[in-house]
Amino acid sequence: MRTLATITTILGVAFAIGCGGGGATSAPAKDAAGKGVIDGKGNAVSVEAANKFKAGLQAIAQHDRSNDWNDGACQSTADLFLTAAKEQGDRTFSEALYNAGLAYQRCKKDADAKKTFEEVLQKDPKFHPARVQVALYNFASSGEKDVDRAIAEMRQAAVVDAQYKNVEALVHLALLYMRRGNSVADGDGPNDFQRAKRFIQSALAVDDGFMPAFNQLAIYYLESAKQKAGRSTGKRVAATAGAKEKKVDTQALELAHLVCSQAIRKNASYAPIFNTFGMIYVEMGNLNNAVGSFNTARSLDPSFFEAQMNYAAVNLQFRGYKQAEDAYRGALKIRPSDYDAHLGLALALRGQIDDANFDKMVAAASAELDSAKKIAPDRAEAYYNEAILTQEYKAKAGGKEAEPVLLQAKSLFGQFVQKAGSAAEFADTAKRAKERMEEIDQIITFNRQTAEEQKRAEAEAKQLAAEQEAAAEATGETQ
C-alpha cells in the first residue's frame, strides 16, 4: 500500500539564492558621448576597472556554459569584480560589487554573497538588484515566514527604486503576493492574486522574452484554477495518495497550458517551464505527459530539485519504483536533509521488496524513514509509512513471534494519528490508521486464540498418547 506520495513544488520561480543562478549580471553603460564607460550613477569607469569588469563577465559566462563552478572559480571570478570596484577608489562601483556577490552565489557561498549585496546597499541604497537579493536572503532566513517584510522590500526594489524596470524584482514580487494570498485591497489591487497578475504582466511588458515571468504567469493560472475549486494553494504539504479533491477549473488550466506552450516556443531550454507544464498535466490527469515534462525539466537542469521530486512522485503512481528511487536519490544529492525526499525514497524502496532482496530492502526503507523522522520529528507522514512497513513486512514471520512487531506497528499508527491531529489533508489516512490499529488487535487476538487452541490440541494429543500407552501396558500389549 502506497500513501502520502505527492507532487511537490514551490510556487513558480524558485527563491533561487545560492543555487547556481541568482540574479542576472549587471553591467555599466556605454557613454553615448564616446567617453568610455559610466556606472549607474553617471561616474566614469576607469579603463582598468572596465577591463577587470569585462573579464569578470566573461568568466561568469564561461563557467555557466561549462557548468564547472567550484570554490576556486567563484573566488577568482569575484576577485575580478572586487578589483574593478577598488580601481574606482572612493566612487562606489555598484555593478562590480553586485556581480562579485553573484559569483559567490554560484558556489553557495551565501554568507559572502549576502555580505557583498548588503555592502552595495549601504553605499548605494537605490541599487535595486542588490535589494532584491538581500530581500530573498532575509526571507529565506525567516523560514519563508516573514512574507510581509519580503513584499515591502521587493516592492521598494521593483516599484520605487526600479520604477517597474527590474523584471526580476517584479516577478519575485508577484511570487511573494501569491505566497501570501490575502484578500485585503490596496492601491495595487483588490487582493494578492490580482496584484500578482498585475506585476507579472508588468514584467512581460518590459521584457516579453523573460522566461521566469512566463513561468509565473502559467503558475498564476494554475493556482487560480485550484483556488476556484476551493483547494489550498502555494503549499508544499504531502497529500494523501488517492485523496478526493475537487477538479480544478478547466478554462484556467487551458490558459496555463497555453502560456507554457508559448514560452517553450520562445525558449525550449528553460527547465522551470517544463516543470510547470508537468504540474498542469497532473491536474489534467495526463500522467504520461506529466512524467515526460518533469523528465525534460530535470534533464535540462539536473540540479532542479522540484523537477526531480515531481518526476519521482509521478513514477510512484505508475509503480515505476526504480525510476522513482533514482530521482529521489538525485534530489537528495541536491538537498540531503529534505524530509519529503527521504520519505519518497522509502516508498520507492518499499515498492521493490521481494523475496530475493527482502532483508536488504526492508532495512534500507526503514533507514530512510528514520532519517525523515530525525529531520522533522513533528511531521506525521513517516510514522504512518513506518507503521505500514512494520505491519506488512517486518511482521511477516507471523505467529507468536510477530506479536511484539505488530504492537510496534500499532504504536506507530497511534503516533501518526496524534501528530496528524485535525489536519484535513490527513483525515482519510488517520481513519485508515485507526482501522489498522483495530485490525492489529484482531490479528493479535486471533493469533493468541490460535496459539491457545494449538497448545490445547497438543496437550490433548499428548494426554491421549499417554492414556493409550498406559492402557497398553495394563493389557500387556507393550513391546
C-alpha positions in Angstrom: 0.0 0.0 0.0 1.4 3.4 -1.0 0.5 6.5 0.8 1.5 10.1 1.2 3.3 10.5 -2.1 2.7 13.8 -3.7 3.7 16.2 -6.5 5.9 18.7 -4.6 6.8 22.1 -5.9 7.2 25.7 -4.9 5.2 28.5 -6.3 6.6 29.3 -9.7 10.1 30.9 -9.8 12.2 29.4 -7.0 13.5 31.8 -4.5 16.9 31.0 -6.1 19.7 32.3 -4.0 23.0 30.5 -3.9 21.9 27.7 -6.2 24.0 28.2 -9.3 22.0 31.1 -10.6 20.8 34.0 -8.5 20.1 37.3 -10.3 21.2 38.4 -13.7 24.5 40.1 -14.0 24.5 43.9 -14.0 26.7 46.0 -16.4 27.6 49.7 -16.6 26.5 51.7 -19.6 28.5 52.9 -22.6 28.8 56.7 -22.6 26.9 58.0 -25.7 29.4 60.8 -25.9 32.1 58.4 -26.6 33.9 59.0 -23.3 34.2 55.3 -22.3 32.1 53.6 -19.7 29.9 55.1 -17.0 28.3 53.4 -14.0 24.7 53.6 -12.9 25.3 56.9 -11.0 27.0 58.6 -14.0 30.5 58.2 -12.8 33.2 57.4 -15.4 34.7 54.0 -15.1 38.5 53.8 -15.5 39.9 51.7 -18.2 41.5 49.3 -15.7 38.2 48.9 -13.9 36.3 48.4 -17.1 38.7 45.7 -18.3 38.5 43.8 -15.0 34.8 44.1 -15.1 34.6 42.7 -18.6 36.9 39.8 -17.7 34.6 39.0 -14.8 31.5 38.9 -17.0 33.4 36.6 -19.4 34.4 34.3 -16.6 30.8 34.1 -15.4 29.5 33.3 -18.8 32.2 30.7 -19.5 31.7 28.9 -16.2 27.9 29.0 -16.6 28.3 27.4 -20.1 30.7 24.8 -18.9 28.9 24.2 -15.6 32.3 23.9 -13.9 31.9 26.2 -11.0 33.9 25.4 -7.9 35.2 27.3 -4.9 38.3 28.4 -6.8 36.4 29.6 -9.8 33.9 31.5 -7.7 36.6 33.3 -5.7 38.7 34.2 -8.7 35.7 35.5 -10.6 34.6 37.5 -7.6 38.1 38.9 -7.3 37.9 40.3 -10.8 34.9 42.3 -9.9 36.2 43.3 -6.5 39.4 44.5 -8.1 37.3 46.5 -10.6 35.5 48.1 -7.7 38.7 49.0 -5.9 40.0 50.6 -9.1 37.2 53.2 -8.7 38.7 54.4 -5.4 36.1 56.4 -3.4 33.5 56.1 -6.1 31.2 53.1 -5.5 31.1 50.8 -8.5 27.9 49.1 -7.5 27.6 46.9 -10.6 31.1 45.4 -9.9 30.3 44.7 -6.2 26.9 43.2 -7.1 28.4 40.8 -9.7 31.0 39.7 -7.1 28.0 38.7 -4.9 26.6 36.7 -7.9 29.9 34.9 -8.3 29.8 33.9 -4.6 26.3 32.6 -5.1 27.4 30.2 -7.9 29.1 28.1 -5.2 26.6 28.7 -2.5 28.9 31.0 -0.6 25.8 32.7 0.7 27.3 34.4 3.7 29.9 36.1 1.4 27.2 36.9 -1.2 24.8 38.5 1.2 27.6 40.5 2.9 28.6 41.8 -0.6 25.0 42.7 -1.5 24.5 44.5 1.8 27.7 46.4 1.2 26.3 47.6 -2.1 23.1 48.8 -0.5 25.0 50.6 2.3 26.9 52.6 -0.3 24.1 52.8 -2.9 20.7 52.4 -1.3 18.8 52.7 -4.6 20.7 49.9 -6.4 17.6 47.7 -6.7 19.3 44.5 -8.0 21.1 44.2 -4.7 17.9 44.9 -2.7 16.2 42.0 -4.5 19.0 39.6 -3.4 19.1 40.8 0.2 15.3 40.6 0.4 15.4 37.0 -0.8 18.1 36.1 1.7 16.2 37.7 4.6 13.0 35.8 3.5 14.9 32.5 3.4 16.4 33.2 6.8 12.9 33.7 8.3 12.0 30.2 7.1 10.0 31.9 4.4 7.5 33.1 7.0 8.2 36.9 7.1 6.4 37.4 3.8 5.1 40.9 4.7 8.6 42.2 5.1 9.8 40.5 2.0 6.9 42.1 0.0 7.7 45.5 1.4 11.4 45.2 0.4 10.7 43.7 -3.0 8.1 46.4 -3.7 10.7 49.0 -2.8 13.0 47.5 -5.3 10.5 46.9 -8.1 8.2 49.9 -7.9 10.0 52.7 -6.0 13.7 52.2 -6.9 13.5 50.5 -10.3 10.3 52.2 -11.5 8.9 48.9 -12.9 12.1 48.3 -15.0 13.6 45.4 -12.9 11.8 42.3 -14.3 13.3 40.0 -11.7 12.0 42.2 -8.9 8.6 42.3 -10.5 8.4 38.5 -10.8 9.6 37.9 -7.3 7.1 40.4 -6.0 4.3 38.6 -7.8 5.5 35.3 -6.4 5.5 36.7 -2.9 2.0 38.0 -3.3 0.9 34.6 -4.4 2.6 33.0 -1.5 0.8 35.3 1.0 -2.6 35.1 -0.8 -4.6 37.6 1.3 -7.8 39.3 0.2 -7.1 42.8 1.5 -7.4 45.6 -1.1 -4.7 48.3 -1.5 -3.6 50.6 -4.2 -2.0 47.8 -6.2 -5.2 45.7 -6.5 -8.2 44.1 -4.7 -6.2 41.1 -3.4 -2.8 39.4 -3.6 -3.6 37.2 -6.6 -4.7 40.2 -8.7 -1.7 42.1 -7.5 0.5 39.1 -8.6 -1.1 39.1 -12.1 -0.5 42.8 -12.4 3.2 42.6 -11.7 3.7 39.6 -13.9 2.2 41.4 -16.7 4.3 44.5 -15.9 7.4 42.3 -16.2 6.3 40.9 -19.6 5.6 44.4 -20.8 9.2 45.3 -20.1 10.7 42.1 -21.5 8.3 39.8 -23.4 11.0 37.2 -23.5 11.7 36.9 -19.8 11.0 33.2 -19.1 10.5 33.5 -15.3 7.6 35.8 -16.0 6.1 33.4 -18.4 6.5 30.6 -15.9 5.0 32.7 -13.1 2.0 33.6 -15.3 1.4 29.9 -16.1 1.5 29.1 -12.4 -0.8 32.1 -11.7 -3.4 30.4 -13.9 -2.7 27.0 -12.4 -3.1 28.3 -8.8 -6.2 30.3 -9.8 -7.7 27.1 -11.1 -7.1 25.4 -7.7 -8.4 28.4 -5.8 -11.7 28.2 -7.8 -12.0 24.6 -6.8 -11.7 25.5 -3.2 -8.3 23.9 -2.9 -5.3 25.3 -0.9 -2.6 26.9 -3.0 1.0 27.6 -2.6 1.7 24.9 0.0 4.3 22.1 -0.1 2.5 19.6 2.1 2.3 16.0 1.4 -1.1 15.0 0.1 -2.5 11.5 0.7 -2.3 9.4 -2.4 -5.8 8.8 -3.8 -7.3 11.6 -1.7 -10.5 13.0 -3.1 -10.1 16.5 -4.4 -12.3 18.7 -6.4 -11.4 19.0 -10.1 -9.8 22.3 -11.0 -11.2 24.9 -13.4 -10.7 23.7 -16.9 -10.6 27.1 -18.6 -7.8 28.3 -16.2 -5.9 25.1 -16.8 -6.1 25.7 -20.6 -4.8 29.2 -20.1 -1.9 27.9 -18.1 -1.2 25.3 -20.8 -1.3 28.0 -23.5 1.2 30.1 -21.6 3.6 27.2 -21.2 3.3 26.4 -24.9 4.1 29.9 -25.9 7.0 30.1 -23.6 8.6 26.9 -24.9 8.3 28.2 -28.4 10.4 31.2 -27.2 12.9 29.2 -25.2 12.9 25.4 -25.2 15.8 25.1 -22.8 14.3 26.8 -19.7 13.8 23.9 -17.3 11.2 25.5 -14.9 8.6 25.9 -17.6 8.6 22.2 -18.2 8.2 21.5 -14.5 5.2 23.8 -14.6 3.9 22.1 -17.7 4.2 18.8 -15.8 2.1 20.2 -12.9 -0.6 21.3 -15.3 -0.7 17.8 -16.9 -1.1 16.3 -13.5 -4.1 18.4 -12.8 -5.4 17.4 -16.3 -5.0 13.8 -15.4 -2.5 13.2 -18.2 0.3 11.5 -16.3 2.1 10.3 -19.4 2.7 13.9 -20.5 3.4 14.9 -16.9 6.2 12.4 -16.4 7.7 13.4 -19.8 7.6 17.1 -18.9 9.2 16.5 -15.5 11.9 14.4 -17.0 12.7 17.1 -19.6 13.0 19.6 -16.8 15.4 17.5 -14.8 17.4 16.6 -17.9 17.8 20.3 -18.8 18.8 21.1 -15.2 19.9 18.0 -13.1 20.2 20.4 -10.1 16.5 21.3 -10.3 15.2 19.8 -7.1 11.5 20.1 -7.6 11.7 18.5 -11.1 13.5 15.5 -9.6 10.9 15.2 -6.9 7.9 15.6 -9.3 9.4 13.0 -11.7 9.8 10.6 -8.8 6.3 11.2 -7.5 4.6 10.5 -10.8 6.6 7.4 -11.3 5.5 6.1 -7.9 1.9 6.4 -9.2 2.9 4.3 -12.2 4.7 1.8 -9.9 7.9 2.8 -11.6 9.7 2.3 -8.3 13.3 2.1 -9.7 12.9 5.3 -11.7 11.4 6.9 -8.6 14.3 5.7 -6.5 16.9 7.1 -8.9 15.1 10.5 -9.0 14.8 10.7 -5.2 18.4 9.9 -4.9 19.1 12.7 -7.3 17.0 15.0 -5.2 18.9 14.1 -2.1 22.2 14.9 -3.7 20.9 18.4 -4.1 19.2 18.6 -0.6 20.5 15.9 1.6 18.2 16.9 4.5 14.9 17.1 2.7 12.2 15.3 4.6 10.0 14.6 1.5 12.9 13.2 -0.5 13.8 10.7 2.3 10.1 9.8 2.7 9.6 9.3 -1.1 12.8 7.2 -1.3 11.5 4.9 1.5 8.3 4.4 -0.6 10.2 3.7 -3.7 12.4 1.1 -1.9 9.4 -0.5 -0.3 7.7 -0.9 -3.6 10.7 -3.0 -4.8 10.7 -5.5 -1.9 10.6 -9.2 -3.0 11.8 -12.5 -1.5 15.3 -12.1 -3.1 16.1 -8.7 -1.6 13.7 -8.8 1.4 16.1 -8.1 4.3 18.2 -5.5 2.4 15.2 -3.5 1.1 13.3 -3.5 4.3 16.4 -2.3 6.2 17.0 0.4 3.5 13.4 1.7 3.6 13.4 1.7 7.4 16.7 3.7 7.4 15.2 6.4 5.1 12.1 6.7 7.4 14.4 7.1 10.4 16.2 9.9 8.5 13.0 11.7 7.8 11.9 11.4 11.4 15.2 12.9 12.6 14.8 15.8 10.1 11.2 16.7 11.1 10.1 14.8 14.3 6.8 16.6 14.4 5.7 15.6 10.9 3.3 12.7 10.7 3.9 11.0 7.4 7.0 9.0 8.3 5.2 7.4 11.2 2.4 6.1 9.1 4.7 4.7 6.5 6.9 3.1 9.1 3.8 1.5 10.6 2.9 0.1 7.2 6.4 -1.2 6.7 6.4 -2.8 10.2 3.0 -4.4 9.9 3.2 -5.7 6.3 6.8 -6.6 6.1 8.6 -6.8 9.5 5.8 -8.8 11.0 5.8 -11.2 8.0 7.0 -14.1 10.1 3.6 -14.4 11.7 2.6 -16.4 14.8 3.7 -15.6 18.3 7.0 -14.0 17.2 5.0 -11.4 15.2 3.1 -10.0 18.2 5.8 -7.6 19.5 6.3 -6.3 15.9 2.6 -5.9 15.4 2.4 -3.9 18.7 5.2 -1.7 17.5 3.2 -1.1 14.3 0.1 -0.2 16.4 2.2 2.2 18.4 3.4 3.9 15.2 -0.1 4.2 13.9 -1.1 5.8 17.1 1.8 8.3 16.9 0.7 9.2 13.4 -2.8 9.9 14.5 -1.6 12.0 17.3 0.8 14.0 15.1 -1.7 14.4 12.3 -4.3 15.9 14.7 -7.2 17.5 12.9 -5.3 18.4 9.8 -7.7 18.0 6.8 -5.1 16.5 4.5 -4.6 13.6 6.9 -8.2 12.9 7.7 -8.6 9.9 5.4 -5.2 8.4 6.4 -5.9 8.9 10.1 -9.2 7.0 9.6 -7.3 4.1 7.9 -4.6 4.2 10.7 -7.3 3.7 13.3 -8.8 0.9 11.3 -5.4 -0.8 11.1 -4.9 -0.4 14.9 -8.2 -2.3 15.3 -7.1 -4.8 12.7 -3.8 -5.4 14.6 -5.8 -6.0 17.8 -7.9 -8.6 16.0 -4.9 -10.3 14.5 -3.2 -10.5 17.9 -6.4 -11.8 19.5 -6.7 -14.4 16.7 -3.1 -15.4 16.9 -3.4 -15.8 20.7 -6.5 -17.9 20.3 -4.9 -20.0 17.6 -1.9 -20.5 19.8 -4.0 -21.5 22.8 -6.1 -23.9 20.7 -2.9 -25.4 19.3 -1.5 -25.7 22.8 -4.7 -27.4 24.0 -4.7 -29.7 21.0 -1.1 -30.6 21.6 -1.8 -31.2 25.3 -4.9 -33.3 24.4 -2.8 -35.3 21.9 -0.1 -35.8 24.5 -2.7 -36.9 27.1 -4.3 -39.2 24.7 -1.0 -40.8 23.7 -0.2 -41.2 27.4 -3.6 -42.8 28.1 -3.2 -45.2 25.2 0.3 -46.1 26.4 -1.0 -46.8 29.9 -3.9 -48.9 28.6 -1.5 -50.9 26.5 0.8 -51.6 29.5 -2.2 -52.6 31.5 -3.3 -55.2 28.9 0.3 -56.4 28.4 0.4 -55.2 24.8 3.5 -53.1 25.2 6.5 -54.0 23.2 
